[in-house]
Amino acid sequence: MGSAYVGFARKHPGLFALMYRSERLDFARPALRDAIANARGALRAAASARAPGQPLTPLQMAAQSTALWALVHGFATLLIDGRLNGLIASLPGEEGADTLLEAVLATARVGE
């Protein structure tokens, strides 16, 4: 899911930026409310999957969801803003943004 999030941001950087311009959004629109609810549901499912068989408290769910979203959103923002270009260029061989993202996601899984 994180790779898809970053992939969307890379493919549609303008739309990605617009989606997070809250002053441009009409939160009264049913379609937007539905999209937000669906995104939150997917994020909760991803957070729950990190601790199978263990129900999360509301605080744990909020923390897991926030951490996951912040990780991929931050990576996507840094990537499309060019802030990771130097770091990516310094990677050996054929390693690039996708490889770096995989490593970042793997690092996050260590804390599961």
Secondary structure as UniProt FT lines:
FT   HELIX           2..11
FT   HELIX           13..19
FT   HELIX           22..24
FT   TURN            27..28
FT   HELIX           30..49
FT   TURN            52..53
FT   HELIX           58..80
FT   TURN            81..84
FT   HELIX           85..89
FT   TURN            93..94
FT   HELIX           97..109
FT   TURN            110..111
//
